[in-house]
Amino acid sequence: MTPDTSSSLAVQRGLLGGLILILGWEGLARGLALPSYVLPAVSEIIWSIWTSRSLLAEAATYTLGEAVLGYVLGCLIGIGLAVFITMVPVTRMVLLPLATAVNSVPVVAYSPLILLWFGMGVASKIVMVAMAVSFTVFLSTLAGLDRVDRRSVDLMRSFGAGRFGILWRLRLPTALPLMLSGMRVATVRSVIVAIVTEMLGAYGGIGWVIFQAVLKIDFVQVWSAIFVASAASLLFFGLVGLAERKILFWK
């Protein structure tokens, strides 16, 4: 079975599973006559998405903008820190425990401070997303850089290669699969953190829509925003996954 055939089958199975889930959800909500605040029917949610399409589209664009900017910044920080530790090994004993300690606390716990320092606008959301993404990418990149065979490093040194030459020609290519895998996983986290931070204080975005809908006791709108957020997250994940497959074309 070729990779393209395997990928096509995976997509078909995913679509079939999604269709079964939607039909089961619709049948359960309709069959048990569940009130909307308990579990609205999928058809009711889709209709709400259609009627609020302008609001939800604007909110999704707002949130994705925050998520993408924070994601790019977080990736740069994570990769840069991993490379720095690799190039200056003496810093590992200080920076690795420090990074672990900072990220051992849920990112949301920093939200009040970040909102206080950077305000209710886009900047605070970008910082929060960058904090969440950077650690994931940092760990995956560092693990990839550490996978290099010591004998290969010694061989390159014997031919006169310096630290930067070894990094560029050996360490980074070796780390690339794990680095890209961490970047792909971090996409979902970036959207989640952006939405949660918006719910704590924002001027727009999916999280703001959810918060406003809860205040209005409009739970169908809440589900509509959740559906749109899921679609946006899947789109972001898919685009990064596609880029990963293009870069790692030999896998």
Short mmCIF file of the C-alpha atoms (twelve columns), coordinates in Angstrom:
data_MODEL
# 
_entry.id   MODEL 
# 
loop_
_atom_site.group_PDB 
_atom_site.id 
_atom_site.type_symbol 
_atom_site.label_atom_id 
_atom_site.label_alt_id 
_atom_site.label_comp_id 
_atom_site.label_asym_id 
_atom_site.label_seq_id 
_atom_site.Cartn_x 
_atom_site.Cartn_y 
_atom_site.Cartn_z 
_atom_site.pdbx_PDB_model_num 
ATOM 1   C CA . MET A 1   0.000   0.000  0.000  1 
ATOM 2   C CA . THR A 2   1.429   3.349  -1.093 1 
ATOM 3   C CA . PRO A 3   1.576   6.335  1.293  1 
ATOM 4   C CA . ASP A 4   -1.020  8.176  -0.836 1 
ATOM 5   C CA . THR A 5   -3.439  5.228  -0.623 1 
ATOM 6   C CA . SER A 6   -2.908  4.948  3.122  1 
ATOM 7   C CA . SER A 7   -3.525  8.681  3.562  1 
ATOM 8   C CA . SER A 8   -6.684  8.491  1.436  1 
ATOM 9   C CA . LEU A 9   -8.020  5.592  3.509  1 
ATOM 10  C CA . ALA A 10  -7.286  7.485  6.726  1 
ATOM 11  C CA . VAL A 11  -9.253  10.502 5.421  1 
ATOM 12  C CA . GLN A 12  -12.185 8.296  4.386  1 
ATOM 13  C CA . ARG A 13  -12.268 6.599  7.773  1 
ATOM 14  C CA . GLY A 14  -12.108 9.965  9.507  1 
ATOM 15  C CA . LEU A 15  -15.017 11.289 7.449  1 
ATOM 16  C CA . LEU A 16  -17.041 8.135  8.081  1 
ATOM 17  C CA . GLY A 17  -16.347 8.334  11.817 1 
ATOM 18  C CA . GLY A 18  -17.367 11.993 11.871 1 
ATOM 19  C CA . LEU A 19  -20.594 11.225 9.986  1 
ATOM 20  C CA . ILE A 20  -21.473 8.426  12.417 1 
ATOM 21  C CA . LEU A 21  -20.798 10.743 15.374 1 
ATOM 22  C CA . ILE A 22  -22.992 13.505 13.914 1 
ATOM 23  C CA . LEU A 23  -25.866 11.136 13.139 1 
ATOM 24  C CA . GLY A 24  -25.644 9.545  16.595 1 
ATOM 25  C CA . TRP A 25  -25.567 12.980 18.250 1 
ATOM 26  C CA . GLU A 26  -28.555 14.183 16.223 1 
ATOM 27  C CA . GLY A 27  -30.525 11.006 16.960 1 
ATOM 28  C CA . LEU A 28  -29.747 11.163 20.685 1 
ATOM 29  C CA . ALA A 29  -30.722 14.845 21.032 1 
ATOM 30  C CA . ARG A 30  -33.912 14.447 18.998 1 
ATOM 31  C CA . GLY A 31  -34.895 11.030 20.312 1 
ATOM 32  C CA . LEU A 32  -34.594 11.994 23.980 1 
ATOM 33  C CA . ALA A 33  -35.970 15.501 23.357 1 
ATOM 34  C CA . LEU A 34  -33.053 17.005 25.235 1 
ATOM 35  C CA . PRO A 35  -33.310 20.752 25.933 1 
ATOM 36  C CA . SER A 36  -30.780 22.942 24.149 1 
ATOM 37  C CA . TYR A 37  -28.977 23.890 27.349 1 
ATOM 38  C CA . VAL A 38  -28.238 20.184 27.977 1 
ATOM 39  C CA . LEU A 39  -27.321 19.053 24.442 1 
ATOM 40  C CA . PRO A 40  -28.594 20.817 21.318 1 
ATOM 41  C CA . ALA A 41  -29.036 18.847 18.113 1 
ATOM 42  C CA . VAL A 42  -26.305 19.156 15.491 1 
ATOM 43  C CA . SER A 43  -28.803 20.606 13.009 1 
ATOM 44  C CA . GLU A 44  -29.653 23.328 15.543 1 
ATOM 45  C CA . ILE A 45  -25.963 24.130 15.994 1 
ATOM 46  C CA . ILE A 46  -25.355 24.268 12.231 1 
ATOM 47  C CA . TRP A 47  -28.306 26.617 11.798 1 
ATOM 48  C CA . SER A 48  -26.921 28.836 14.548 1 
ATOM 49  C CA . ILE A 49  -23.532 28.882 12.794 1 
ATOM 50  C CA . TRP A 50  -25.227 29.949 9.566  1 
ATOM 51  C CA . THR A 51  -27.266 32.719 11.157 1 
ATOM 52  C CA . SER A 52  -24.212 34.016 13.066 1 
ATOM 53  C CA . ARG A 53  -21.725 33.360 10.278 1 
ATOM 54  C CA . SER A 54  -20.442 36.938 10.089 1 
ATOM 55  C CA . LEU A 55  -19.799 37.156 13.828 1 
ATOM 56  C CA . LEU A 56  -18.209 33.711 14.005 1 
ATOM 57  C CA . ALA A 57  -16.057 34.259 10.910 1 
ATOM 58  C CA . GLU A 58  -14.725 37.525 12.334 1 
ATOM 59  C CA . ALA A 59  -14.119 35.884 15.719 1 
ATOM 60  C CA . ALA A 60  -12.347 32.891 14.153 1 
ATOM 61  C CA . THR A 61  -10.095 35.192 12.121 1 
ATOM 62  C CA . TYR A 62  -9.268  37.176 15.265 1 
ATOM 63  C CA . THR A 63  -8.420  34.042 17.257 1 
ATOM 64  C CA . LEU A 64  -6.437  32.388 14.461 1 
ATOM 65  C CA . GLY A 65  -4.413  35.576 14.037 1 
ATOM 66  C CA . GLU A 66  -3.462  35.505 17.708 1 
ATOM 67  C CA . ALA A 67  -2.758  31.766 17.601 1 
ATOM 68  C CA . VAL A 68  -0.568  31.937 14.490 1 
ATOM 69  C CA . LEU A 69  1.476   34.925 15.679 1 
ATOM 70  C CA . GLY A 70  1.974   33.370 19.116 1 
ATOM 71  C CA . TYR A 71  2.764   30.035 17.486 1 
ATOM 72  C CA . VAL A 72  5.488   31.504 15.277 1 
ATOM 73  C CA . LEU A 73  7.005   33.394 18.207 1 
ATOM 74  C CA . GLY A 74  6.836   30.313 20.435 1 
ATOM 75  C CA . CYS A 75  8.501   28.132 17.791 1 
ATOM 76  C CA . LEU A 76  11.319  30.624 17.373 1 
ATOM 77  C CA . ILE A 77  11.856  30.796 21.141 1 
ATOM 78  C CA . GLY A 78  11.688  27.017 21.592 1 
ATOM 79  C CA . ILE A 79  14.045  26.203 18.720 1 
ATOM 80  C CA . GLY A 80  16.414  29.021 19.656 1 
ATOM 81  C CA . LEU A 81  16.621  27.909 23.282 1 
ATOM 82  C CA . ALA A 82  17.217  24.267 22.306 1 
ATOM 83  C CA . VAL A 83  19.994  25.282 19.899 1 
ATOM 84  C CA . PHE A 84  21.567  27.557 22.525 1 
ATOM 85  C CA . ILE A 85  21.642  24.771 25.119 1 
ATOM 86  C CA . THR A 86  23.143  22.410 22.548 1 
ATOM 87  C CA . MET A 87  25.838  24.891 21.565 1 
ATOM 88  C CA . VAL A 88  26.585  25.886 25.172 1 
ATOM 89  C CA . PRO A 89  26.084  22.622 27.149 1 
ATOM 90  C CA . VAL A 90  27.046  24.218 30.472 1 
ATOM 91  C CA . THR A 91  23.742  26.149 30.442 1 
ATOM 92  C CA . ARG A 92  21.646  22.963 30.328 1 
ATOM 93  C CA . MET A 93  21.775  22.450 34.109 1 
ATOM 94  C CA . VAL A 94  20.289  25.929 34.634 1 
ATOM 95  C CA . LEU A 95  17.958  26.549 31.693 1 
ATOM 96  C CA . LEU A 96  16.308  23.120 31.431 1 
ATOM 97  C CA . PRO A 97  15.111  22.989 35.073 1 
ATOM 98  C CA . LEU A 98  14.055  26.645 34.831 1 
ATOM 99  C CA . ALA A 99  11.994  26.039 31.685 1 
ATOM 100 C CA . THR A 100 10.457  22.926 33.243 1 
ATOM 101 C CA . ALA A 101 9.564   24.810 36.428 1 
ATOM 102 C CA . VAL A 102 7.880   27.631 34.481 1 
ATOM 103 C CA . ASN A 103 5.843   25.179 32.411 1 
ATOM 104 C CA . SER A 104 4.959   22.884 35.318 1 
ATOM 105 C CA . VAL A 105 2.297   25.470 36.179 1 
ATOM 106 C CA . PRO A 106 -0.707  25.541 33.808 1 
ATOM 107 C CA . VAL A 107 -0.344  28.396 31.346 1 
ATOM 108 C CA . VAL A 108 -3.777  29.714 32.303 1 
ATOM 109 C CA . ALA A 109 -2.464  30.447 35.791 1 
ATOM 110 C CA . TYR A 110 -0.270  33.171 34.309 1 
ATOM 111 C CA . SER A 111 -3.231  34.802 32.549 1 
ATOM 112 C CA . PRO A 112 -4.007  37.437 35.230 1 
ATOM 113 C CA . LEU A 113 -0.395  38.610 35.239 1 
ATOM 114 C CA . ILE A 114 -0.073  38.585 31.450 1 
ATOM 115 C CA . LEU A 115 -3.349  40.496 31.068 1 
ATOM 116 C CA . LEU A 116 -2.148  43.012 33.654 1 
ATOM 117 C CA . TRP A 117 1.226   43.497 31.961 1 
ATOM 118 C CA . PHE A 118 0.154   43.419 28.284 1 
ATOM 119 C CA . GLY A 119 -3.483  44.513 28.476 1 
ATOM 120 C CA . MET A 120 -6.705  43.003 27.141 1 
ATOM 121 C CA . GLY A 121 -5.716  43.264 23.495 1 
ATOM 122 C CA . VAL A 122 -3.971  40.938 21.078 1 
ATOM 123 C CA . ALA A 123 -0.518  41.262 22.674 1 
ATOM 124 C CA . SER A 124 -1.441  39.349 25.838 1 
ATOM 125 C CA . LYS A 125 -2.910  36.456 23.796 1 
ATOM 126 C CA . ILE A 126 0.202   36.242 21.637 1 
ATOM 127 C CA . VAL A 127 2.413   36.090 24.732 1 
ATOM 128 C CA . MET A 128 0.270   33.367 26.311 1 
ATOM 129 C CA . VAL A 129 0.291   31.270 23.134 1 
ATOM 130 C CA . ALA A 130 4.051   31.732 22.766 1 
ATOM 131 C CA . MET A 131 4.579   30.514 26.336 1 
ATOM 132 C CA . ALA A 132 2.502   27.392 25.692 1 
ATOM 133 C CA . VAL A 133 4.059   26.594 22.311 1 
ATOM 134 C CA . SER A 134 7.696   27.342 23.142 1 
ATOM 135 C CA . PHE A 135 8.067   24.605 25.758 1 
ATOM 136 C CA . THR A 136 6.561   21.891 23.534 1 
ATOM 137 C CA . VAL A 137 8.784   22.845 20.602 1 
ATOM 138 C CA . PHE A 138 11.785  23.296 22.905 1 
ATOM 139 C CA . LEU A 139 11.554  19.764 24.293 1 
ATOM 140 C CA . SER A 140 11.006  18.104 20.915 1 
ATOM 141 C CA . THR A 141 13.855  20.069 19.307 1 
ATOM 142 C CA . LEU A 142 16.236  19.386 22.178 1 
ATOM 143 C CA . ALA A 143 15.435  15.666 22.030 1 
ATOM 144 C CA . GLY A 144 16.112  15.705 18.290 1 
ATOM 145 C CA . LEU A 145 19.405  17.537 18.677 1 
ATOM 146 C CA . ASP A 146 20.476  15.047 21.341 1 
ATOM 147 C CA . ARG A 147 19.798  12.084 19.013 1 
ATOM 148 C CA . VAL A 148 22.955  12.707 17.016 1 
ATOM 149 C CA . ASP A 149 25.395  9.785  17.049 1 
ATOM 150 C CA . ARG A 150 28.523  10.789 18.919 1 
ATOM 151 C CA . ARG A 151 30.681  8.943  16.399 1 
ATOM 152 C CA . SER A 152 29.259  11.083 13.584 1 
ATOM 153 C CA . VAL A 153 30.140  14.225 15.533 1 
ATOM 154 C CA . ASP A 154 33.698  12.976 16.120 1 
ATOM 155 C CA . LEU A 155 34.026  12.089 12.427 1 
ATOM 156 C CA . MET A 156 32.998  15.586 11.329 1 
ATOM 157 C CA . ARG A 157 35.394  17.113 13.826 1 
ATOM 158 C CA . SER A 158 38.194  14.987 12.446 1 
ATOM 159 C CA . PHE A 159 37.543  16.601 9.057  1 
ATOM 160 C CA . GLY A 160 37.812  20.068 10.617 1 
ATOM 161 C CA . ALA A 161 34.117  20.908 11.086 1 
ATOM 162 C CA . GLY A 162 33.380  23.444 13.806 1 
ATOM 163 C CA . ARG A 163 30.414  23.591 16.188 1 
ATOM 164 C CA . PHE A 164 28.256  25.611 13.795 1 
ATOM 165 C CA . GLY A 165 29.129  23.345 10.882 1 
ATOM 166 C CA . ILE A 166 28.134  20.281 12.903 1 
ATOM 167 C CA . LEU A 167 24.952  22.010 13.993 1 
ATOM 168 C CA . TRP A 168 23.925  22.978 10.457 1 
ATOM 169 C CA . ARG A 169 24.987  19.824 8.600  1 
ATOM 170 C CA . LEU A 170 24.327  17.140 11.207 1 
ATOM 171 C CA . ARG A 171 22.367  18.134 14.300 1 
ATOM 172 C CA . LEU A 172 19.546  20.143 12.694 1 
ATOM 173 C CA . PRO A 173 18.828  17.608 9.900  1 
ATOM 174 C CA . THR A 174 18.759  14.844 12.522 1 
ATOM 175 C CA . ALA A 175 16.462  16.864 14.790 1 
ATOM 176 C CA . LEU A 176 14.098  17.905 11.981 1 
ATOM 177 C CA . PRO A 177 11.554  15.028 12.310 1 
ATOM 178 C CA . LEU A 178 11.112  15.497 16.071 1 
ATOM 179 C CA . MET A 179 11.146  19.284 15.751 1 
ATOM 180 C CA . LEU A 180 8.381   19.270 13.129 1 
ATOM 181 C CA . SER A 181 6.387   16.735 15.128 1 
ATOM 182 C CA . GLY A 182 6.490   19.033 18.145 1 
ATOM 183 C CA . MET A 183 5.479   21.989 15.992 1 
ATOM 184 C CA . ARG A 184 2.514   20.033 14.635 1 
ATOM 185 C CA . VAL A 185 1.324   19.062 18.112 1 
ATOM 186 C CA . ALA A 186 1.734   22.656 19.305 1 
ATOM 187 C CA . THR A 187 -0.815  23.945 16.753 1 
ATOM 188 C CA . VAL A 188 -3.764  22.601 18.737 1 
ATOM 189 C CA . ARG A 189 -2.346  23.940 21.982 1 
ATOM 190 C CA . SER A 190 -1.937  27.394 20.472 1 
ATOM 191 C CA . VAL A 191 -5.630  27.665 19.537 1 
ATOM 192 C CA . ILE A 192 -6.765  26.315 22.915 1 
ATOM 193 C CA . VAL A 193 -4.651  28.796 24.870 1 
ATOM 194 C CA . ALA A 194 -5.785  31.705 22.688 1 
ATOM 195 C CA . ILE A 195 -9.454  30.853 23.273 1 
ATOM 196 C CA . VAL A 196 -9.074  30.322 27.020 1 
ATOM 197 C CA . THR A 197 -7.194  33.605 27.403 1 
ATOM 198 C CA . GLU A 198 -9.893  35.418 25.421 1 
ATOM 199 C CA . MET A 199 -12.509 34.078 27.822 1 
ATOM 200 C CA . LEU A 200 -10.621 35.717 30.688 1 
ATOM 201 C CA . GLY A 201 -10.444 39.093 29.001 1 
ATOM 202 C CA . ALA A 202 -10.528 40.236 25.387 1 
ATOM 203 C CA . TYR A 203 -12.126 42.547 22.842 1 
ATOM 204 C CA . GLY A 204 -12.929 39.806 20.325 1 
ATOM 205 C CA . GLY A 205 -12.313 36.224 19.253 1 
ATOM 206 C CA . ILE A 206 -13.953 32.835 19.741 1 
ATOM 207 C CA . GLY A 207 -13.310 32.871 23.481 1 
ATOM 208 C CA . TRP A 208 -15.005 36.259 23.769 1 
ATOM 209 C CA . VAL A 209 -18.032 34.944 21.808 1 
ATOM 210 C CA . ILE A 210 -18.274 31.928 24.122 1 
ATOM 211 C CA . PHE A 211 -18.068 34.129 27.210 1 
ATOM 212 C CA . GLN A 212 -20.762 36.487 25.916 1 
ATOM 213 C CA . ALA A 213 -23.009 33.560 24.958 1 
ATOM 214 C CA . VAL A 214 -22.701 32.084 28.457 1 
ATOM 215 C CA . LEU A 215 -23.717 35.426 29.973 1 
ATOM 216 C CA . LYS A 216 -26.783 35.428 27.699 1 
ATOM 217 C CA . ILE A 217 -27.496 31.753 28.555 1 
ATOM 218 C CA . ASP A 218 -27.358 30.989 24.825 1 
ATOM 219 C CA . PHE A 219 -25.776 27.529 24.886 1 
ATOM 220 C CA . VAL A 220 -26.499 26.859 21.222 1 
ATOM 221 C CA . GLN A 221 -24.237 29.817 20.454 1 
ATOM 222 C CA . VAL A 222 -21.622 28.317 22.769 1 
ATOM 223 C CA . TRP A 223 -21.699 25.064 20.795 1 
ATOM 224 C CA . SER A 224 -21.587 27.013 17.527 1 
ATOM 225 C CA . ALA A 225 -18.417 28.777 18.644 1 
ATOM 226 C CA . ILE A 226 -16.937 25.453 19.778 1 
ATOM 227 C CA . PHE A 227 -17.643 23.913 16.373 1 
ATOM 228 C CA . VAL A 228 -16.019 26.839 14.575 1 
ATOM 229 C CA . ALA A 229 -13.023 26.720 16.938 1 
ATOM 230 C CA . SER A 230 -12.614 22.993 16.254 1 
ATOM 231 C CA . ALA A 231 -12.732 23.578 12.506 1 
ATOM 232 C CA . ALA A 232 -10.134 26.363 12.767 1 
ATOM 233 C CA . SER A 233 -7.888  24.186 14.923 1 
ATOM 234 C CA . LEU A 234 -8.159  21.256 12.487 1 
ATOM 235 C CA . LEU A 235 -7.337  23.567 9.583  1 
ATOM 236 C CA . PHE A 236 -4.238  24.895 11.351 1 
ATOM 237 C CA . PHE A 237 -3.170  21.362 12.334 1 
ATOM 238 C CA . GLY A 238 -3.714  20.122 8.784  1 
ATOM 239 C CA . LEU A 239 -1.700  22.910 7.176  1 
ATOM 240 C CA . VAL A 240 1.276   22.348 9.490  1 
ATOM 241 C CA . GLY A 241 0.966   18.581 8.957  1 
ATOM 242 C CA . LEU A 242 0.975   19.128 5.184  1 
ATOM 243 C CA . ALA A 243 4.082   21.306 5.462  1 
ATOM 244 C CA . GLU A 244 5.723   18.597 7.580  1 
ATOM 245 C CA . ARG A 245 5.043   15.944 4.918  1 
ATOM 246 C CA . LYS A 246 6.430   18.207 2.204  1 
ATOM 247 C CA . ILE A 247 9.607   18.924 4.160  1 
ATOM 248 C CA . LEU A 248 10.118  15.309 5.264  1 
ATOM 249 C CA . PHE A 249 9.371   13.984 1.782  1 
ATOM 250 C CA . TRP A 250 11.533  10.883 2.324  1 
ATOM 251 C CA . LYS A 251 9.364   9.533  5.157  1 
# 
